[in-house]
């Protein structure tokens, strides 16, 4: 593992995943610093300088620091975990870039598809070339409580990590295993990004239940989102994920088996798997269509997936429909706002050139 003169770690964000991650890292003995956007909104945090977790992680954990000053934050830490929505990456890269040096490394915590490629490209636009960027999926099913604590109801037992290129993934694997011993290196960054049940299920389930969501009718998102008949739509989306992955030499395990590796479940079928994940029995649906399940998963997974498919001459009829319907329902151009190949620096590369680049 590459040594750093700054052993403390930083977490960017204050949402569900950021708080759970900060508690996890602190529980493993790391000094954790938080970078927030507006510190005046968190008087309780600056006063206590601690976070409390319940459930799969238990305890109150002191923080090394809490600040909205990026210069002060980066001076204190070596490894920086970005645990925000992926649509904020452009802003975060611009905020951190002036203060990053060769002693830093970035880990994107739930990057969606090719997030590390986008952030590396953004940092280079700001003149930063010496900072490695890695990515993994968010590991925690969690929810902030009224007392500001974080309830961690689920903890993924397995997932993948990657850097933009295969050689970097190998080089930085010891760092990822240091923080997350159960993670496995992906074959390439596209396999990592498409091995994501949430990116497949969130927008598809929202579409299948758009009227219930818009009416604010409560229902359990994964348990009640599909019937034995309508789950066929989700299964078709999985086939399209698999087709794109195959085109980029990125084999995917079946989503029902992925859920089993995440949390443990009955893998008789995809629907049975969704209905037997223990913490999914507590996962209520959003009560608005203006939600990250549409905006983030479409703009940062389905949009780049669609563009990668076009490069490889792979047809995605169901995913294409979901993207268009999401734009209609949110009233936003999620394609133009999304993680296009231009934002990855790949717009002028052919399919074969992209494959060679990620395998390099």
Helices and strands as residue ranges (DSSP letters): E 9-12, H 16-27, E 32-35, G 39-41, H 43-48, E 50-55, E 59-62, E 65-67, H 70-76, E 79-82, G 86-88, H 89-97, E 105-109, H 115-125, E 132-136, E 140-144, E 150-155, E 160-163, H 166-179, E 184-185, H 189-194, H 197-208, H 210-214, H 221-224, H 231-247, H 255-262, H 270-276, G 278-282, H 292-297, I 298-302, H 303-311, H 317-330, H 334-337, H 341-344, H 351-359
